Amino acid sequence: MSVSQRNKGQRGERELFGILSDLLGTCVRRNVDQARNGGADGLDVPGWAIECKRVESGFREAWWVQAVNQSVETDRRPALAYRASRQPWRVRMFLHDCNPGMYCSHAWVEMTLETFAFVVRESLETKTA
């Protein structure tokens, strides 16, 4: 990976976690040890392993595979947030993590970052209720 690609990825992570911090009302930081120790880009949201991708265009299925594998390693739910240039953030997650009543082992859904934040807030409220 080139220096410019790594810098773009880091800027994307800071942007994503800044927005998520605002939407969730709590500090969400980058996992700065990810390059050295592996793991998801964001682990500050309880129960979630968030992988972040910032690219010029397109989507790669390998990102989702990476997010799922990292979530298994950390015993969390996977979320893949990605943004192509001049496009809004999108988040992919398993359907049953969005709505546990709709279990289908490999079905996933994509949503806006704002909708993802709503799902996260709901999941946190359910745990504390």
C-alpha positions in Angstrom: 0.0 0.0 0.0 1.4 3.4 -1.0 1.8 6.2 1.5 -1.0 8.2 -0.2 -3.4 5.3 0.0 -2.6 4.8 3.7 -3.1 8.5 4.4 -6.4 8.5 2.5 -7.5 5.5 4.6 -6.5 7.3 7.8 -8.3 10.5 6.8 -11.4 8.4 5.9 -11.3 6.7 9.4 -11.0 10.1 11.1 -13.9 11.4 9.1 -16.1 8.4 9.7 -15.4 8.2 13.4 -15.9 11.9 13.8 -19.4 11.7 12.2 -20.2 8.6 14.3 -19.1 10.4 17.4 -21.6 13.2 16.6 -24.4 10.8 15.7 -23.9 8.6 18.8 -23.1 11.3 21.3 -20.0 9.5 22.4 -16.3 9.5 21.4 -15.6 6.9 18.7 -11.9 6.7 17.9 -9.7 4.9 15.4 -8.1 1.7 16.5 -4.5 2.9 16.0 -3.0 -0.5 16.8 -4.9 -2.2 13.9 -1.9 -2.2 11.6 0.4 -3.7 14.2 -2.1 -6.0 15.9 -4.7 -6.5 13.3 -8.4 -6.1 14.0 -11.1 -3.8 13.0 -10.7 0.0 12.4 -13.1 0.9 15.2 -13.8 -1.0 18.4 -15.2 1.8 20.6 -18.8 1.1 19.9 -19.8 -1.7 22.3 -20.7 -4.9 20.4 -19.5 -3.7 17.0 -16.4 -4.3 14.9 -16.4 -1.4 12.4 -14.2 -1.7 9.3 -13.7 1.5 7.3 -12.8 1.8 3.6 -12.3 5.1 1.7 -11.8 4.7 -2.1 -12.1 6.5 -5.4 -14.8 4.3 -6.7 -16.4 0.9 -6.5 -17.0 -1.8 -3.9 -15.0 -4.9 -3.2 -16.6 -8.0 -1.7 -13.3 -8.8 0.0 -13.9 -5.8 2.3 -17.1 -7.5 3.7 -15.2 -10.8 4.1 -12.5 -8.9 6.1 -15.1 -7.1 8.3 -16.9 -10.4 9.0 -13.6 -12.2 9.8 -12.5 -9.4 12.2 -15.8 -9.5 13.9 -15.5 -13.2 14.6 -12.0 -12.6 16.0 -13.4 -10.0 18.4 -16.7 -11.6 19.1 -18.6 -8.6 17.9 -21.1 -7.8 15.1 -19.5 -6.7 11.8 -20.2 -3.3 10.2 -18.4 -2.2 7.0 -18.5 1.5 6.4 -17.3 2.7 3.0 -17.3 5.8 0.9 -16.3 6.5 -2.6 -15.1 9.9 -3.6 -17.9 12.5 -3.8 -20.4 9.9 -2.4 -22.0 9.6 1.0 -21.0 6.9 3.6 -22.7 3.6 3.2 -22.7 0.8 5.9 -23.2 -2.9 5.3 -24.2 -5.2 8.1 -26.0 -8.5 8.6 -29.8 -8.3 8.4 -30.2 -10.2 11.7 -27.9 -7.6 13.5 -30.3 -4.9 12.3 -33.4 -6.9 13.2 -32.9 -10.1 15.2 -36.4 -11.3 14.3 -35.3 -11.6 10.7 -32.6 -14.3 11.0 -31.0 -15.4 7.7 -27.4 -16.3 8.3 -25.8 -14.6 5.2 -28.3 -11.9 4.3 -27.0 -8.4 4.6 -28.4 -4.9 4.2 -26.8 -1.6 3.3 -27.8 1.7 4.8 -26.8 5.3 5.4 -24.5 6.2 8.2 -27.3 7.9 10.0 -29.5 4.8 9.8 -26.6 2.7 11.1 -26.2 5.1 14.1 -29.9 4.6 14.8 -29.5 0.8 14.7 -26.4 1.1 17.1 -28.4 3.3 19.5 -31.2 0.8 19.5 -28.9 -2.1 20.1 -27.2 -0.3 23.0 -30.6 0.6 24.6 -31.8 -3.0 24.3 -28.8 -4.2 26.3 -29.3 -1.7 29.1 -33.1 -2.2 29.3 
